[in-house]
Amino acid sequence: MSTSNRRVVVIDDDPSIREVATLALSMAGGHESYSAADGFEGVELARQVRPDAILLDVMMPTVDGPTVLSRLRQVEDLRRTPVVFLTAKVGAQDISRLDGLGAAAVITKPFDPLTLADQLATALGWEE
Amino acid sequence: MSSSADRDDDGLADAVAALATRARRRNRARVEQVVRLLGPAGEAVEDPEARDHARRLCHAVAGSAGTFGDDELAESARDLEDTLDESPAVDEVVAMVGRLRDAVPGDERPDPTILRES
């Protein structure tokens, strides 16, 4: 299966992270990438786009990532969409807690923009 | 998995470098805001609201700076974020804020729009 031409939504309050992640997913992964600056906008965007995966920041000011995940799971079309948390908190306890919330994977920030698409593909089994 | 043969890594690296300039301006503005929030002599370290706001800014700097290759700034920001999570001594925070400021790379002008983001 090819990794290209998937739709990925990035939800992160940091404009620099949104810019670099969407760019990396498009240029290195060949994906259609979309972004939202907060959880409310992100859930609405995901409803419209029906992505193949969602990259979701954990710590955001208005609604945090775990809350956004639970809201996504209440939308019928998004119930099974894989959600990958993006987090700058890298403690083993933090990662274990996020896994326990039903995330498909956790990618830590900082990440390497040149390999982000590969990291996502590996995490979700999007391998050829 | 996509292979390096069918994609433009050089083009991506150039595009990331262009984004890095903006990211550094944002991070410089965030660090300046941390200094303002906590006070030059750490006057507000015991104010929970100021400390939490500063901690969130450090969190943002830690994630962004490392992604754009500014590892020293990322590490300083993460150290201060972790320290602000606890009940830190004022002298310790002032020293860490100093290290954070020193780790900001280059001389990019701060991006004032960051004040609306946080």
gemmi code that builds the backbone of each chain (N, CA, C; Angstrom):
import gemmi

chains = {
    "A": [
        ("MET", (0.843, -1.192, 0.000), (0.000, 0.000, 0.000), (0.883, 1.250, 0.000)),
        ("SER", (0.537, 2.219, -0.820), (1.337, 3.432, -0.875), (0.994, 4.351, 0.285)),
        ("THR", (2.002, 5.100, 0.710), (1.741, 6.051, 1.792), (1.165, 7.350, 1.246)),
        ("SER", (1.237, 7.551, -0.066), (0.881, 8.856, -0.615), (-0.617, 9.044, -0.691)),
        ("ASN", (-0.991, 10.305, -0.872), (-2.378, 10.691, -1.104), (-3.304, 10.344, 0.047)),
        ("ARG", (-2.774, 10.318, 1.252), (-3.642, 10.211, 2.435), (-3.983, 11.633, 2.879)),
        ("ARG", (-5.052, 11.714, 3.621), (-5.428, 13.021, 4.176), (-5.076, 13.026, 5.661)),
        ("VAL", (-4.321, 14.037, 6.050), (-3.888, 14.136, 7.445), (-4.238, 15.528, 7.980)),
        ("VAL", (-4.880, 15.558, 9.134), (-5.189, 16.822, 9.806), (-4.222, 17.007, 10.973)),
        ("VAL", (-3.605, 18.182, 11.040), (-2.705, 18.533, 12.137), (-3.424, 19.554, 13.022)),
        ("ILE", (-3.538, 19.250, 14.323), (-4.167, 20.186, 15.260), (-3.116, 20.591, 16.282)),
        ("ASP", (-2.704, 21.857, 16.224), (-1.649, 22.332, 17.131), (-1.791, 23.848, 17.248)),
        ("ASP", (-1.664, 24.366, 18.460), (-1.824, 25.813, 18.641), (-0.596, 26.597, 18.206)),
        ("ASP", (0.528, 25.934, 17.997), (1.754, 26.638, 17.616), (1.821, 26.752, 16.092)),
        ("PRO", (1.752, 27.988, 15.568), (1.768, 28.148, 14.113), (3.026, 27.580, 13.459)),
        ("SER", (4.157, 27.658, 14.154), (5.395, 27.125, 13.567), (5.303, 25.614, 13.382)),
        ("ILE", (4.706, 24.940, 14.358), (4.573, 23.478, 14.262), (3.556, 23.115, 13.177)),
        ("ARG", (2.455, 23.857, 13.113), (1.468, 23.576, 12.047), (2.103, 23.731, 10.673)),
        ("GLU", (2.849, 24.819, 10.506), (3.449, 25.088, 9.200), (4.432, 23.986, 8.804)),
        ("VAL", (5.304, 23.638, 9.730), (6.360, 22.684, 9.359), (5.801, 21.261, 9.222)),
        ("ALA", (4.809, 20.915, 10.042), (4.253, 19.557, 9.955), (3.456, 19.375, 8.656)),
        ("THR", (2.639, 20.361, 8.304), (1.854, 20.204, 7.067), (2.775, 20.200, 5.851)),
        ("LEU", (3.795, 21.025, 5.902), (4.762, 21.055, 4.802), (5.471, 19.704, 4.667)),
        ("ALA", (5.933, 19.180, 5.797), (6.663, 17.910, 5.780), (5.773, 16.767, 5.301)),
        ("LEU", (4.530, 16.750, 5.756), (3.632, 15.654, 5.354), (3.319, 15.735, 3.869)),
        ("SER", (3.210, 16.946, 3.350), (2.930, 17.108, 1.919), (4.153, 16.788, 1.078)),
        ("MET", (5.280, 17.406, 1.423), (6.450, 17.280, 0.548), (7.140, 15.929, 0.684)),
        ("ALA", (7.259, 15.419, 1.905), (7.979, 14.150, 2.089), (7.041, 12.949, 2.027)),
        ("GLY", (5.789, 13.137, 2.408), (4.881, 11.987, 2.436), (3.913, 11.938, 1.279)),
        ("GLY", (3.783, 13.055, 0.558), (2.833, 13.095, -0.548), (1.386, 13.142, -0.088)),
        ("HIS", (1.183, 13.552, 1.160), (-0.177, 13.570, 1.713), (-0.860, 14.913, 1.463)),
        ("GLU", (-2.187, 14.888, 1.512), (-2.940, 16.134, 1.581), (-2.985, 16.495, 3.055)),
        ("SER", (-2.401, 17.625, 3.411), (-2.382, 17.959, 4.837), (-3.156, 19.244, 5.100)),
        ("TYR", (-3.836, 19.227, 6.232), (-4.693, 20.337, 6.654), (-4.322, 20.654, 8.097)),
        ("SER", (-4.632, 21.894, 8.519), (-4.295, 22.194, 9.914), (-5.338, 23.072, 10.581)),
        ("ALA", (-5.383, 22.934, 11.892), (-6.289, 23.726, 12.717), (-5.537, 24.184, 13.959)),
        ("ALA", (-5.894, 25.392, 14.446), (-5.145, 26.013, 15.540), (-5.677, 25.652, 16.925)),
        ("ASP", (-6.863, 25.048, 16.994), (-7.365, 24.628, 18.306), (-8.305, 23.436, 18.137)),
        ("GLY", (-8.727, 22.907, 19.269), (-9.513, 21.677, 19.244), (-10.873, 21.831, 18.590)),
        ("PHE", (-11.533, 22.964, 18.827), (-12.865, 23.176, 18.236), (-12.767, 23.186, 16.711)),
        ("GLU", (-11.814, 24.013, 16.235), (-11.605, 24.121, 14.792), (-11.160, 22.769, 14.227)),
        ("GLY", (-10.350, 22.058, 14.999), (-9.822, 20.775, 14.537), (-10.901, 19.719, 14.359)),
        ("VAL", (-11.829, 19.642, 15.315), (-12.908, 18.654, 15.197), (-13.777, 18.990, 13.981)),
        ("GLU", (-14.064, 20.269, 13.786), (-14.888, 20.688, 12.643), (-14.176, 20.378, 11.325)),
        ("LEU", (-12.885, 20.683, 11.291), (-12.102, 20.410, 10.076), (-12.092, 18.907, 9.784)),
        ("ALA", (-11.900, 18.112, 10.818), (-11.869, 16.655, 10.637), (-13.223, 16.129, 10.143)),
        ("ARG", (-14.304, 16.733, 10.632), (-15.639, 16.328, 10.140), (-15.736, 16.535, 8.629)),
        ("GLN", (-15.187, 17.666, 8.171), (-15.287, 18.004, 6.752), (-14.336, 17.161, 5.905)),
        ("VAL", (-13.111, 16.993, 6.392), (-12.055, 16.355, 5.590), (-12.127, 14.833, 5.655)),
        ("ARG", (-12.632, 14.304, 6.751), (-12.617, 12.851, 7.012), (-11.217, 12.278, 6.751)),
        ("PRO", (-10.269, 12.678, 7.576), (-8.873, 12.325, 7.310), (-8.575, 10.844, 7.563)),
        ("ASP", (-7.428, 10.419, 7.039), (-6.938, 9.068, 7.314), (-6.186, 9.020, 8.636)),
        ("ALA", (-5.764, 10.189, 9.101), (-5.093, 10.265, 10.412), (-5.141, 11.698, 10.915)),
        ("ILE", (-5.034, 11.818, 12.231), (-5.015, 13.142, 12.868), (-3.788, 13.220, 13.767)),
        ("LEU", (-2.982, 14.261, 13.564), (-1.854, 14.538, 14.458), (-2.330, 15.588, 15.451)),
        ("LEU", (-2.316, 15.265, 16.724), (-2.992, 16.088, 17.722), (-2.042, 16.489, 18.853)),
        ("ASP", (-1.850, 17.797, 19.001), (-1.024, 18.317, 20.100), (-1.704, 18.015, 21.437)),
        ("VAL", (-0.900, 17.731, 22.448), (-1.475, 17.404, 23.757), (-1.813, 18.662, 24.549)),
        ("MET", (-0.843, 19.573, 24.657), (-1.064, 20.739, 25.523), (-1.458, 21.940, 24.669)),
        ("MET", (-2.738, 22.277, 24.704), (-3.239, 23.451, 23.980), (-4.046, 24.280, 24.971)),
        ("PRO", (-4.098, 25.605, 24.764), (-4.687, 26.464, 25.789), (-6.191, 26.322, 25.999)),
        ("THR", (-6.973, 26.199, 24.955), (-8.426, 26.229, 25.153), (-8.973, 24.842, 25.491)),
        ("VAL", (-8.702, 23.886, 24.623), (-9.128, 22.497, 24.869), (-7.894, 21.623, 24.665)),
        ("ASP", (-7.569, 20.790, 25.630), (-6.338, 20.001, 25.478), (-6.565, 18.771, 24.578)),
        ("GLY", (-5.450, 18.164, 24.165), (-5.520, 17.061, 23.213), (-6.398, 15.894, 23.664)),
        ("PRO", (-6.256, 15.422, 24.908), (-7.108, 14.307, 25.343), (-8.597, 14.626, 25.251)),
        ("THR", (-8.983, 15.881, 25.552), (-10.399, 16.266, 25.423), (-10.824, 16.258, 23.957)),
        ("VAL", (-9.947, 16.739, 23.094), (-10.255, 16.733, 21.656), (-10.438, 15.296, 21.174)),
        ("LEU", (-9.570, 14.399, 21.642), (-9.690, 12.991, 21.239), (-11.064, 12.440, 21.629)),
        ("SER", (-11.509, 12.744, 22.843), (-12.809, 12.194, 23.249), (-13.937, 12.803, 22.411)),
        ("ARG", (-13.798, 14.068, 22.012), (-14.820, 14.675, 21.137), (-14.807, 14.061, 19.744)),
        ("LEU", (-13.627, 13.760, 19.251), (-13.525, 13.112, 17.933), (-14.222, 11.752, 17.961)),
        ("ARG", (-14.082, 11.061, 19.100), (-14.653, 9.721, 19.204), (-16.185, 9.740, 19.283)),
        ("GLN", (-16.751, 10.932, 19.535), (-18.216, 11.058, 19.561), (-18.791, 11.323, 18.179)),
        ("VAL", (-17.911, 11.541, 17.190), (-18.372, 11.784, 15.813), (-18.317, 10.454, 15.073)),
        ("GLU", (-19.457, 10.011, 14.593), (-19.548, 8.677, 13.987), (-18.463, 8.439, 12.926)),
        ("ASP", (-18.296, 9.413, 12.020), (-17.332, 9.233, 10.922), (-15.881, 9.225, 11.390)),
        ("LEU", (-15.641, 9.697, 12.599), (-14.250, 9.834, 13.070), (-13.921, 8.857, 14.199)),
        ("ARG", (-14.890, 7.984, 14.479), (-14.742, 7.106, 15.643), (-13.490, 6.220, 15.553)),
        ("ARG", (-13.183, 5.806, 14.320), (-12.049, 4.901, 14.168), (-10.840, 5.550, 13.484)),
        ("THR", (-10.896, 6.844, 13.288), (-9.755, 7.524, 12.655), (-8.557, 7.500, 13.606)),
        ("PRO", (-7.410, 7.003, 13.136), (-6.248, 6.963, 14.037), (-5.797, 8.363, 14.443)),
        ("VAL", (-5.593, 8.523, 15.730), (-5.114, 9.802, 16.271), (-3.723, 9.574, 16.851)),
        ("VAL", (-2.793, 10.400, 16.409), (-1.417, 10.315, 16.903), (-1.137, 11.588, 17.702)),
        ("PHE", (-0.810, 11.414, 18.959), (-0.509, 12.579, 19.787), (0.877, 13.117, 19.463)),
        ("LEU", (0.960, 14.445, 19.465), (2.239, 15.150, 19.365), (2.483, 15.768, 20.730)),
        ("THR", (3.599, 15.471, 21.342), (3.817, 16.026, 22.682), (5.272, 16.362, 22.938)),
        ("ALA", (5.463, 17.483, 23.639), (6.815, 17.848, 24.052), (7.152, 17.250, 25.416)),
        ("LYS", (6.165, 16.611, 26.033), (6.421, 15.922, 27.310), (6.833, 14.497, 27.001)),
        ("VAL", (8.027, 14.117, 27.355), (8.553, 12.845, 26.890), (8.756, 11.799, 27.981)),
        ("GLY", (8.251, 12.057, 29.171), (8.410, 11.072, 30.234), (7.657, 9.786, 29.921)),
        ("ALA", (8.188, 8.670, 30.392), (7.561, 7.366, 30.135), (6.128, 7.335, 30.666)),
        ("GLN", (5.912, 7.982, 31.810), (4.564, 8.021, 32.394), (3.597, 8.765, 31.489)),
        ("ASP", (4.084, 9.885, 30.901), (3.223, 10.679, 30.016), (2.824, 9.860, 28.791)),
        ("ILE", (3.792, 9.173, 28.198), (3.522, 8.403, 26.985), (2.567, 7.251, 27.288)),
        ("SER", (2.776, 6.616, 28.414), (1.900, 5.512, 28.805), (0.470, 6.020, 29.032)),
        ("ARG", (0.339, 7.210, 29.644), (-0.985, 7.796, 29.897), (-1.686, 8.081, 28.568)),
        ("LEU", (-0.943, 8.624, 27.589), (-1.547, 8.975, 26.294), (-1.943, 7.714, 25.525)),
        ("ASP", (-1.101, 6.695, 25.586), (-1.448, 5.413, 24.949), (-2.759, 4.888, 25.533)),
        ("GLY", (-2.891, 5.040, 26.849), (-4.078, 4.543, 27.531), (-5.360, 5.253, 27.133)),
        ("LEU", (-5.249, 6.439, 26.564), (-6.437, 7.196, 26.140), (-6.965, 6.733, 24.782)),
        ("GLY", (-6.237, 5.840, 24.142), (-6.715, 5.309, 22.865), (-6.032, 5.912, 21.649)),
        ("ALA", (-4.907, 6.588, 21.872), (-4.158, 7.110, 20.728), (-3.489, 5.957, 19.986)),
        ("ALA", (-3.360, 6.105, 18.671), (-2.702, 5.067, 17.875), (-1.195, 5.075, 18.123)),
        ("ALA", (-0.664, 6.249, 18.424), (0.778, 6.379, 18.667), (1.058, 7.732, 19.289)),
        ("VAL", (2.290, 7.904, 19.728), (2.730, 9.187, 20.271), (4.020, 9.562, 19.558)),
        ("ILE", (4.048, 10.768, 18.993), (5.278, 11.293, 18.386), (5.725, 12.465, 19.249)),
        ("THR", (7.004, 12.446, 19.637), (7.472, 13.487, 20.549), (8.002, 14.692, 19.781)),
        ("LYS", (7.754, 15.867, 20.367), (8.352, 17.108, 19.883), (9.581, 17.375, 20.751)),
        ("PRO", (10.682, 17.815, 20.208), (10.856, 18.151, 18.807), (10.899, 16.918, 17.908)),
        ("PHE", (10.477, 17.105, 16.653), (10.588, 16.039, 15.664), (11.415, 16.546, 14.494)),
        ("ASP", (11.897, 15.610, 13.697), (12.679, 15.980, 12.520), (11.718, 16.115, 11.337)),
        ("PRO", (11.549, 17.322, 10.791), (10.606, 17.494, 9.681), (10.896, 16.562, 8.500)),
        ("LEU", (12.187, 16.226, 8.306), (12.539, 15.386, 7.156), (12.045, 13.952, 7.328)),
        ("THR", (11.792, 13.537, 8.560), (11.375, 12.142, 8.774), (9.971, 12.023, 9.388)),
        ("LEU", (9.281, 13.137, 9.557), (7.958, 13.075, 10.193), (6.996, 12.163, 9.425)),
        ("ALA", (6.999, 12.284, 8.099), (6.082, 11.460, 7.299), (6.407, 9.977, 7.472)),
        ("ASP", (7.691, 9.652, 7.541), (8.090, 8.257, 7.751), (7.680, 7.775, 9.150)),
        ("GLN", (7.852, 8.650, 10.133), (7.454, 8.291, 11.511), (5.965, 7.970, 11.565)),
        ("LEU", (5.175, 8.809, 10.900), (3.729, 8.603, 10.911), (3.375, 7.305, 10.181)),
        ("ALA", (4.022, 7.086, 9.031), (3.746, 5.876, 8.251), (4.088, 4.620, 9.051)),
        ("THR", (5.219, 4.665, 9.733), (5.627, 3.517, 10.544), (4.642, 3.292, 11.689)),
        ("ALA", (4.265, 4.387, 12.338), (3.368, 4.269, 13.497), (2.014, 3.691, 13.105)),
        ("LEU", (1.556, 4.012, 11.894), (0.211, 3.590, 11.488), (0.216, 2.405, 10.528)),
        ("GLY", (1.400, 1.863, 10.261), (1.473, 0.704, 9.377), (1.175, 1.048, 7.925)),
        ("TRP", (1.456, 2.284, 7.529), (1.250, 2.703, 6.137), (2.488, 2.345, 5.331)),
        ("GLU", (2.806, 1.108, 5.328), (4.027, 0.718, 4.627), (3.666, 0.012, 3.347)),
        ("GLU", (4.545, 0.222, 2.348), (4.282, -0.399, 1.053), (4.484, -1.897, 1.125)),
    ],
    "B": [
        ("MET", (6.268, 2.598, 3.090), (6.890, 3.850, 3.533), (7.420, 4.603, 2.318)),
        ("SER", (7.289, 5.923, 2.321), (7.806, 6.665, 1.178), (9.322, 6.585, 1.185)),
        ("SER", (9.891, 6.581, 0.016), (11.340, 6.434, -0.050), (11.974, 7.771, -0.394)),
        ("SER", (13.233, 7.902, -0.010), (13.903, 9.163, -0.283), (14.081, 9.373, -1.782)),
        ("ALA", (13.997, 8.269, -2.546), (14.209, 8.384, -3.993), (13.072, 9.126, -4.689)),
        ("ASP", (11.844, 9.050, -4.127), (10.732, 9.649, -4.856), (10.249, 10.934, -4.197)),
        ("ARG", (11.115, 11.582, -3.480), (10.689, 12.833, -2.882), (11.851, 13.825, -2.868)),
        ("ASP", (11.507, 15.066, -2.606), (12.478, 16.132, -2.734), (12.948, 16.582, -1.353)),
        ("ASP", (13.922, 15.833, -0.779), (14.394, 16.174, 0.561), (15.105, 17.526, 0.585)),
        ("ASP", (15.838, 17.852, -0.494), (16.529, 19.145, -0.532), (15.512, 20.283, -0.542)),
        ("GLY", (14.459, 20.097, -1.318), (13.411, 21.122, -1.375), (12.744, 21.290, -0.028)),
        ("LEU", (12.507, 20.187, 0.652), (11.884, 20.253, 1.980), (12.815, 20.943, 2.971)),
        ("ALA", (14.103, 20.585, 2.921), (15.062, 21.212, 3.846), (15.106, 22.717, 3.634)),
        ("ASP", (15.059, 23.163, 2.372), (15.069, 24.607, 2.083), (13.800, 25.268, 2.622)),
        ("ALA", (12.673, 24.584, 2.428), (11.401, 25.145, 2.894), (11.369, 25.228, 4.420)),
        ("VAL", (11.916, 24.203, 5.079), (11.964, 24.213, 6.551), (12.859, 25.352, 7.035)),
        ("ALA", (13.974, 25.570, 6.327), (14.884, 26.664, 6.715), (14.159, 28.009, 6.617)),
        ("ALA", (13.315, 28.155, 5.614), (12.566, 29.413, 5.476), (11.579, 29.576, 6.636)),
        ("LEU", (10.937, 28.496, 7.029), (9.996, 28.567, 8.158), (10.719, 28.836, 9.480)),
        ("ALA", (11.980, 28.389, 9.563), (12.731, 28.507, 10.822), (12.915, 29.965, 11.232)),
        ("THR", (13.064, 30.849, 10.260), (13.255, 32.269, 10.595), (12.043, 32.797, 11.358)),
        ("ARG", (10.856, 32.450, 10.859), (9.633, 32.905, 11.550), (9.506, 32.253, 12.924)),
        ("ALA", (9.843, 30.956, 12.975), (9.746, 30.237, 14.253), (10.677, 30.869, 15.290)),
        ("ARG", (11.867, 31.285, 14.848), (12.825, 31.885, 15.793), (12.328, 33.236, 16.297)),
        ("ARG", (11.676, 33.995, 15.437), (11.104, 35.277, 15.888), (10.023, 35.017, 16.938)),
        ("ARG", (9.215, 33.992, 16.686), (8.169, 33.667, 17.679), (8.802, 33.247, 19.001)),
        ("ASN", (9.828, 32.420, 18.904), (10.437, 31.933, 20.147), (11.140, 33.053, 20.910)),
        ("ARG", (11.759, 33.996, 20.175), (12.386, 35.134, 20.852), (11.321, 35.934, 21.612)),
        ("ALA", (10.171, 36.129, 20.954), (9.080, 36.871, 21.610), (8.563, 36.106, 22.834)),
        ("ARG", (8.483, 34.786, 22.709), (8.025, 33.988, 23.857), (8.977, 34.119, 25.041)),
        ("VAL", (10.282, 34.046, 24.752), (11.271, 34.141, 25.829), (11.178, 35.516, 26.491)),
        ("GLU", (11.023, 36.570, 25.682), (10.900, 37.909, 26.268), (9.659, 37.995, 27.151)),
        ("GLN", (8.601, 37.301, 26.711), (7.379, 37.328, 27.513), (7.571, 36.564, 28.835)),
        ("VAL", (8.323, 35.477, 28.784), (8.630, 34.734, 30.018), (9.341, 35.655, 31.007)),
        ("VAL", (10.315, 36.423, 30.498), (11.058, 37.343, 31.367), (10.116, 38.378, 31.971)),
        ("ARG", (9.220, 38.919, 31.134), (8.272, 39.931, 31.646), (7.343, 39.329, 32.705)),
        ("LEU", (6.874, 38.106, 32.429), (5.918, 37.477, 33.348), (6.528, 37.206, 34.718)),
        ("LEU", (7.763, 36.717, 34.703), (8.381, 36.317, 35.968), (9.091, 37.483, 36.657)),
        ("GLY", (9.354, 38.564, 35.875), (10.067, 39.717, 36.423), (11.554, 39.511, 36.310)),
        ("PRO", (12.293, 40.589, 36.022), (13.745, 40.467, 35.824), (14.460, 39.866, 37.031)),
        ("ALA", (13.913, 40.083, 38.224), (14.551, 39.518, 39.424), (13.699, 38.383, 39.999)),
        ("GLY", (12.817, 37.864, 39.183), (11.993, 36.732, 39.621), (10.890, 37.126, 40.589)),
        ("GLU", (10.458, 38.398, 40.492), (9.458, 38.904, 41.454), (8.162, 38.102, 41.442)),
        ("ALA", (7.797, 37.554, 40.281), (6.485, 36.906, 40.157), (6.556, 35.380, 40.193)),
        ("VAL", (7.695, 34.841, 40.593), (7.840, 33.377, 40.591), (6.795, 32.698, 41.477)),
        ("GLU", (6.393, 33.386, 42.532), (5.428, 32.747, 43.445), (3.973, 33.030, 43.074)),
        ("ASP", (3.778, 33.749, 41.968), (2.418, 34.003, 41.476), (2.017, 32.823, 40.581)),
        ("PRO", (1.045, 31.994, 41.017), (0.732, 30.769, 40.269), (0.294, 31.032, 38.832)),
        ("GLU", (-0.429, 32.141, 38.631), (-0.917, 32.439, 37.271), (0.250, 32.788, 36.341)),
        ("ALA", (1.125, 33.656, 36.834), (2.285, 34.053, 36.023), (3.178, 32.840, 35.760)),
        ("ARG", (3.352, 32.030, 36.784), (4.216, 30.850, 36.636), (3.634, 29.866, 35.624)),
        ("ASP", (2.300, 29.667, 35.682), (1.683, 28.725, 34.744), (1.764, 29.242, 33.309)),
        ("HIS", (1.541, 30.543, 33.140), (1.647, 31.125, 31.798), (3.077, 30.978, 31.265)),
        ("ALA", (4.048, 31.277, 32.122), (5.455, 31.150, 31.714), (5.794, 29.695, 31.389)),
        ("ARG", (5.240, 28.788, 32.169), (5.502, 27.360, 31.935), (4.958, 26.933, 30.569)),
        ("ARG", (3.776, 27.419, 30.210), (3.186, 27.074, 28.907), (4.025, 27.654, 27.759)),
        ("LEU", (4.529, 28.860, 27.958), (5.386, 29.460, 26.930), (6.668, 28.645, 26.772)),
        ("CYS", (7.236, 28.210, 27.885), (8.452, 27.375, 27.817), (8.163, 26.062, 27.090)),
        ("HIS", (6.980, 25.511, 27.338), (6.575, 24.270, 26.672), (6.550, 24.476, 25.153)),
        ("ALA", (5.979, 25.599, 24.729), (5.904, 25.890, 23.288), (7.298, 26.070, 22.700)),
        ("VAL", (8.156, 26.776, 23.428), (9.528, 26.991, 22.935), (10.260, 25.651, 22.832)),
        ("ALA", (10.085, 24.797, 23.822), (10.793, 23.505, 23.828), (10.422, 22.674, 22.600)),
        ("GLY", (9.141, 22.644, 22.257), (8.718, 21.843, 21.110), (9.150, 22.443, 19.791)),
        ("SER", (9.025, 23.757, 19.683), (9.313, 24.427, 18.417), (10.819, 24.539, 18.159)),
        ("ALA", (11.575, 24.975, 19.174), (13.003, 25.234, 18.953), (13.742, 23.972, 18.513)),
        ("GLY", (13.465, 22.863, 19.154), (14.162, 21.627, 18.789), (13.811, 21.181, 17.378)),
        ("THR", (12.565, 21.397, 16.986), (12.140, 20.995, 15.640), (12.894, 21.781, 14.574)),
        ("PHE", (13.288, 23.015, 14.909), (14.021, 23.832, 13.941), (15.527, 23.831, 14.217)),
        ("GLY", (15.988, 22.877, 15.010), (17.427, 22.673, 15.185), (18.070, 23.496, 16.281)),
        ("ASP", (17.271, 24.250, 17.051), (17.849, 25.064, 18.121), (17.814, 24.256, 19.428)),
        ("ASP", (18.719, 23.290, 19.485), (18.657, 22.303, 20.573), (18.941, 22.902, 21.952)),
        ("GLU", (19.890, 23.850, 22.010), (20.243, 24.436, 23.304), (19.053, 25.214, 23.877)),
        ("LEU", (18.372, 25.944, 22.994), (17.193, 26.693, 23.440), (16.094, 25.731, 23.889)),
        ("ALA", (15.905, 24.649, 23.131), (14.879, 23.661, 23.489), (15.165, 23.065, 24.868)),
        ("GLU", (16.438, 22.745, 25.094), (16.809, 22.120, 26.377), (16.630, 23.097, 27.543)),
        ("SER", (17.034, 24.348, 27.330), (16.874, 25.351, 28.394), (15.400, 25.575, 28.706)),
        ("ALA", (14.577, 25.605, 27.653), (13.139, 25.824, 27.845), (12.511, 24.645, 28.584)),
        ("ARG", (12.924, 23.437, 28.221), (12.357, 22.254, 28.891), (12.766, 22.225, 30.370)),
        ("ASP", (14.034, 22.567, 30.649), (14.501, 22.605, 32.046), (13.670, 23.599, 32.856)),
        ("LEU", (13.429, 24.789, 32.273), (12.666, 25.804, 33.014), (11.202, 25.377, 33.155)),
        ("GLU", (10.663, 24.765, 32.099), (9.266, 24.273, 32.187), (9.135, 23.284, 33.351)),
        ("ASP", (10.065, 22.334, 33.413), (10.008, 21.329, 34.480), (10.154, 21.978, 35.857)),
        ("THR", (11.041, 22.961, 35.954), (11.270, 23.635, 37.240), (10.023, 24.405, 37.667)),
        ("LEU", (9.377, 25.081, 36.718), (8.187, 25.874, 37.050), (7.005, 24.994, 37.447)),
        ("ASP", (7.087, 23.718, 37.085), (6.054, 22.748, 37.455), (6.032, 22.505, 38.967)),
        ("GLU", (7.183, 22.768, 39.593), (7.304, 22.489, 41.029), (7.179, 23.805, 41.811)),
        ("SER", (7.769, 23.870, 42.968), (7.780, 25.129, 43.734), (9.221, 25.617, 43.805)),
        ("PRO", (9.634, 26.272, 42.742), (11.068, 26.561, 42.620), (11.529, 27.736, 43.474)),
        ("ALA", (12.808, 27.714, 43.778), (13.420, 28.851, 44.469), (13.629, 29.972, 43.461)),
        ("VAL", (13.455, 31.206, 43.926), (13.548, 32.366, 43.019), (14.923, 32.422, 42.341)),
        ("ASP", (15.981, 32.239, 43.110), (17.334, 32.328, 42.535), (17.544, 31.313, 41.429)),
        ("GLU", (16.989, 30.123, 41.645), (17.135, 29.062, 40.640), (16.434, 29.467, 39.350)),
        ("VAL", (15.222, 30.016, 39.479), (14.468, 30.420, 38.290), (15.180, 31.557, 37.556)),
        ("VAL", (15.670, 32.529, 38.306), (16.355, 33.668, 37.672), (17.568, 33.171, 36.879)),
        ("ALA", (18.305, 32.239, 37.445), (19.474, 31.698, 36.735), (19.038, 30.958, 35.467)),
        ("MET", (17.949, 30.214, 35.566), (17.483, 29.444, 34.399), (16.921, 30.364, 33.316)),
        ("VAL", (16.253, 31.429, 33.723), (15.760, 32.398, 32.735), (16.941, 33.034, 32.014)),
        ("GLY", (18.008, 33.312, 32.741), (19.212, 33.867, 32.127), (19.778, 32.917, 31.077)),
        ("ARG", (19.812, 31.637, 31.413), (20.316, 30.635, 30.452), (19.398, 30.562, 29.227)),
        ("LEU", (18.094, 30.669, 29.492), (17.122, 30.623, 28.388), (17.356, 31.790, 27.429)),
        ("ARG", (17.536, 32.981, 27.974), (17.764, 34.159, 27.122), (19.044, 34.005, 26.317)),
        ("ASP", (20.083, 33.496, 26.978), (21.372, 33.334, 26.296), (21.285, 32.301, 25.176)),
        ("ALA", (20.334, 31.386, 25.283), (20.252, 30.306, 24.287), (19.458, 30.711, 23.045)),
        ("VAL", (18.807, 31.875, 23.083), (18.042, 32.299, 21.899), (19.032, 32.596, 20.780)),
        ("PRO", (18.900, 31.921, 19.639), (19.897, 32.102, 18.591), (19.667, 33.368, 17.765)),
        ("GLY", (20.738, 33.860, 17.160), (20.642, 34.924, 16.162), (20.106, 36.221, 16.724)),
        ("ASP", (19.709, 37.079, 15.794), (19.217, 38.385, 16.224), (17.882, 38.696, 15.561)),
        ("GLU", (17.091, 37.624, 15.323), (15.782, 37.856, 14.727), (14.956, 38.771, 15.632)),
        ("ARG", (14.248, 39.686, 14.989), (13.366, 40.548, 15.778), (12.236, 39.692, 16.338)),
        ("PRO", (11.786, 39.986, 17.544), (10.666, 39.202, 18.087), (9.403, 39.408, 17.263)),
        ("ASP", (8.555, 38.415, 17.260), (7.293, 38.507, 16.525), (6.194, 38.908, 17.512)),
        ("PRO", (5.733, 40.161, 17.441), (4.763, 40.625, 18.443), (3.421, 39.918, 18.352)),
        ("THR", (3.121, 39.250, 17.237), (1.819, 38.579, 17.122), (1.705, 37.443, 18.121)),
        ("ILE", (2.847, 36.987, 18.654), (2.812, 35.899, 19.621), (2.009, 36.287, 20.855)),
        ("LEU", (1.957, 37.585, 21.133), (1.219, 38.038, 22.310), (-0.263, 37.764, 22.166)),
        ("ARG", (-0.731, 37.651, 20.917), (-2.149, 37.344, 20.709), (-2.398, 35.842, 20.783)),
        ("GLU", (-1.314, 35.043, 20.583), (-1.490, 33.587, 20.574), (-1.549, 33.017, 21.975)),
        ("SER", (-0.960, 33.728, 22.937), (-0.808, 33.089, 24.236), (-1.735, 33.677, 25.260)),
    ],
}
model = gemmi.Model(1)
for chain_id, residues in chains.items():
    chain = gemmi.Chain(chain_id)
    for i, (resn, *xyz) in enumerate(residues, 1):
        res = gemmi.Residue()
        res.name, res.seqid = resn, gemmi.SeqId(i, " ")
        for name, pos in zip(("N", "CA", "C"), xyz):
            atom = gemmi.Atom()
            atom.name, atom.element = name, gemmi.Element(name[0])
            atom.pos, atom.b_iso = gemmi.Position(*pos), 0.0
            res.add_atom(atom)
        chain.add_residue(res)
    model.add_chain(chain)
structure = gemmi.Structure()
structure.add_model(model)
structure.setup_entities()
